[in-house]
Each structure stands twice: as C-alpha cells, then as structure tokens.
Amino acid sequence: MSTIHWTEARTTRSALWRSESATPPPARVVVADDRVKAATAHRLAREGTALLWRGDFHNARQLLHAMRRRIDRTAPRPAGGPAETFRLHRRARGHRARVLGRLLVLLEADYSLALRRAPDVRRACAEAYGPPPREPLAVSLTELLGVIGARQWREKGVDVPALGARVHPHYGVFSPVRGEYVDLVAQAPLPPRAGHGAGRRTAFDLGTGTGVLAAVLARRGFERVVATDISPRALCCARENVRRLGVAGRVEVAGPALFPEGRAGLVVCNPPWIPARPTSAVERGVYDPGSGMLTGFLNGLAAHLQPGAEGWLILSDIAEHLGLRTRRELLAMIEAAGLRVRGRIDTRPRHPRAGDTADPLHAARAAEVTSLWRLATA
Ligand SMILES: C[S@@+](CC[C@H](N)C(=O)[O-])C[C@H]1O[C@@H](n2cnc3c(N)ncnc32)[C@H](O)[C@@H]1O
C-alpha cells in the first residue's frame, strides 16, 4: 500500500493511502479545517493539492457540496451527438471525481475518525476494506461517504418484489435497484426442456452480483443454480444473500469466473450495459470495457448449453441510444458466436433518472428499453 506525507505542527507525518479507483497518492497535501473557503479548496484541489481535513465532519461535507457546485457550474455543456455527449459527460464526471477526491480524511488505526461530529465508521470500513491495517489510513471523503452509504444499504437491503424479499448489497457490488430486469427473469417462460433430465435442472447465473437472479432461478424450480462472478466482493455478497433467502442448498456460488464447468438448461447473464471504461470498482457493474463480458458470455455460451437449452441475455439498449453500439453490431456478435435469437421480451425501465430532464443523458435514458434475449445454438 502506498503512503501520503504532509507537515502538521512543523512535523512531517505520513499515513497509508487507499483509493478504490486506484488514484495514486497525492504528491502535495496541506492541512485544512473549518476556516478554509470553498473557493480556496476548489482552487487547491483543481491544481492537484490534496486537503487533509482536520475540522468538523459535517463542515467537510458542506465544503464538498460547495466544491461540487463550483465544478458543475463550469462544466462544458455538451453540444454534439449522443456519443459526444456521453464522452463529455464521462470526462466531466472524471474531472469532478478527481478534484473532489482531493479532500481527504484520516482514519485512525482502528478505522475511527478523529473529527468533531464524526459518525462511527469503523464497521462500515471493516465491511468495505477488511480488517484495519493498524496504521492511520488516508482516504478521500467522497470514498468514505460511499462506504458509509453502502453500509446503510447493506443493513436496510433493497426490496425485490419478484422475490418478495430484500436483497442486501455489499460495498462495490451491483445493487438490483432497477427491478425491471429482475421481473423479466422471474416471468419469462422457461425453455420447454429446461426442467427435465440431468443438467436440464441446472441453471447458471453469470456475473451474479448480489445473487439476486440466482435466487430467482432457484425459486423458479431449478434444483441446482451455479452463480459466478469475477469480483470476490460479489461472491461473498451472493453467498450471504442466498443464505438469507433460504436457497443456499440449491445455489452454489463459484469463482472468480465467468462460466462454471459443465452445461445447463438455462444460462442467464446480465452484463454491465455500457461499453466504456469504469473509473472505480463500484462502476464495474455498469461499464463493460470493450464489451468484454458481453462477448465472453456470447462466445462461451454454446459450449455450456444442454441440447434445447437457452441463454438469456439481459441487456438494455442504452448503449445504442448513446451511440456506443448499434443493434446491427449486437446481432452480428450473436451470430458470430454460433447463436440465434429465439425471442426477445422487452420492458421499460422504471428508475427515477429516466424522468430527470437535467441529466445530460436524459434523452438516452428516456428512450431506453431493457430486453431479455432468448438465445439458442444456431
Ligand atoms: C450488471 S452486474 C449484474 C449483477 C446481477 N446479476 C444482477 O443482475 O443484479 C454485472 C456483474 O458482472 C460481474 N462481472 C463483470 N465482468 C465479469 C467477468 N468477466 N466475469 C464474471 N463476472 C463479471 C460484475 O462483478 C457484476 O457483479
């Protein structure tokens, strides 16, 4: 783990550095407290200087809001087509994350925060980061707020009507807040032969995240569901959720991997929907760089299907509305993988951002359709 250094009360100090987005440790760090003005903090952060917060915790949050407003005021207004709008939007988000990420807090060796009015973040940090490193640890306040938010979601859970239960996402694991795709998997007709004979009672859920779709498949009667993911956090989260949901006896969580060994009567995959580079671990459920997971799924599918089986690809067409992939390209990928489309079930997303006209990606989100593609070997 790398370190940061700063001078405080004429003493040089250091702490370990942690960043989920793999941001290198800032080279220049100054100590800041409640007296610092948003304009100064914004200027320093924009110039690459990190501010190590020593004031009141709530004031640090206020400062972050004020800095965010300043950054957003000066963000360029996209004027091109959808792909250009998306590119500029991501660039602006990246810039904002970098600048805001320079407001730092110091976690003590037991993950406590020695700041006035600070919440107890020890459990949230232990859940997100693992056992404390036994040395002070510097993190950005934005990252810490994400860790705190994740603890609340993990505790409260997300309601999944298709399961009649709550699913509890862990830090950095894709959360099923958009229920429309879960309903598709819960309601689509099963391939006629998926439920009969050895192997046909087996389903795979690739990239299981919280384990939500694996649990849906178990509830739909599959005797054995193998759920995989590339993320160790997701694997741990899925194990916990299937246990809570009472389907651990039928759901085997395996990986890190995309495909497990063998063949199944149904193979479900909900890859990240946008072919672009994620900037943090948290974004890995949303962005699939170079469509790597999508092509990995399509190209490996035929070799993992029982005769008569189906692969269900869950994919929204947002990438098409953003000008990042055409429908023709998607169909060509399916064909090149030796697959054919048996059918498609479409639904409209219900998430609130679809109605947010201030969102630069509003047009794409408003037009978005989520589909369950029923794929079979050609
Ligand atoms: C969009 S999320 C879907 C999660 C869950 N299936 C759901 O529907 O809520 C995509 C998941 O795929 C996982 N993933 C990404 N690339 C992967 C790969 N190459 N192999 C396996 N899993 C991958 C991510 O960690 C993430 O959990």
The ligand as an SDF file (V2000), in Angstrom:
LIG
                    3D

 27 29  0  0  0  0  0  0  0  0999 V2000
  -24.6980   -5.6230  -14.1670 C   0  0  0  0  0  0  0  0  0  0  0  0
  -23.9860   -6.5320  -12.8560 S   0  0  0  0  0  0  0  0  0  0  0  0
  -25.2590   -7.7610  -12.6650 C   0  0  0  0  0  0  0  0  0  0  0  0
  -25.3240   -8.3530  -11.2790 C   0  0  0  0  0  0  0  0  0  0  0  0
  -26.5150   -9.2930  -11.0430 C   0  0  0  0  0  0  0  0  0  0  0  0
  -26.5020  -10.4340  -11.9250 N   0  0  0  0  0  0  0  0  0  0  0  0
  -27.8110   -8.5570  -11.2040 C   0  0  0  0  0  0  0  0  0  0  0  0
  -28.4740   -8.8040  -12.2240 O   0  0  0  0  0  0  0  0  0  0  0  0
  -28.1600   -7.7240  -10.3660 O   0  0  0  0  0  0  0  0  0  0  0  0
  -22.6950   -7.3900  -13.6810 C   0  0  0  0  0  0  0  0  0  0  0  0
  -21.8750   -8.3180  -12.8020 C   0  0  0  0  0  0  0  0  0  0  0  0
  -20.9250   -8.9690  -13.6250 O   0  0  0  0  0  0  0  0  0  0  0  0
  -19.7080   -9.0640  -12.9300 C   0  0  0  0  0  0  0  0  0  0  0  0
  -18.6530   -9.1970  -13.9470 N   0  0  0  0  0  0  0  0  0  0  0  0
  -18.1040   -8.2350  -14.7190 C   0  0  0  0  0  0  0  0  0  0  0  0
  -17.2020   -8.7810  -15.5570 N   0  0  0  0  0  0  0  0  0  0  0  0
  -17.1980  -10.1200  -15.3120 C   0  0  0  0  0  0  0  0  0  0  0  0
  -16.4900  -11.2250  -15.8520 C   0  0  0  0  0  0  0  0  0  0  0  0
  -15.6150  -11.0630  -16.8280 N   0  0  0  0  0  0  0  0  0  0  0  0
  -16.7290  -12.4580  -15.3490 N   0  0  0  0  0  0  0  0  0  0  0  0
  -17.6360  -12.6400  -14.3560 C   0  0  0  0  0  0  0  0  0  0  0  0
  -18.3310  -11.6300  -13.8110 N   0  0  0  0  0  0  0  0  0  0  0  0
  -18.1250  -10.3930  -14.2760 C   0  0  0  0  0  0  0  0  0  0  0  0
  -19.6280   -7.8060  -12.1040 C   0  0  0  0  0  0  0  0  0  0  0  0
  -18.7580   -8.0020  -10.9950 O   0  0  0  0  0  0  0  0  0  0  0  0
  -21.0960   -7.6390  -11.6980 C   0  0  0  0  0  0  0  0  0  0  0  0
  -21.3680   -8.2590  -10.4660 O   0  0  0  0  0  0  0  0  0  0  0  0
  1  2  1  0
  2  3  1  0
  2 10  1  0
  3  4  1  0
  4  5  1  0
  5  6  1  0
  5  7  1  0
  7  8  2  0
  7  9  1  0
 10 11  1  0
 11 12  1  0
 11 26  1  0
 12 13  1  0
 13 14  1  0
 13 24  1  0
 14 15  1  0
 14 23  1  0
 15 16  2  0
 16 17  1  0
 17 18  1  0
 17 23  2  0
 18 19  1  0
 18 20  2  0
 20 21  1  0
 21 22  2  0
 22 23  1  0
 24 25  1  0
 24 26  1  0
 26 27  1  0
M  CHG  2   2   1   9  -1
M  END
$$$$
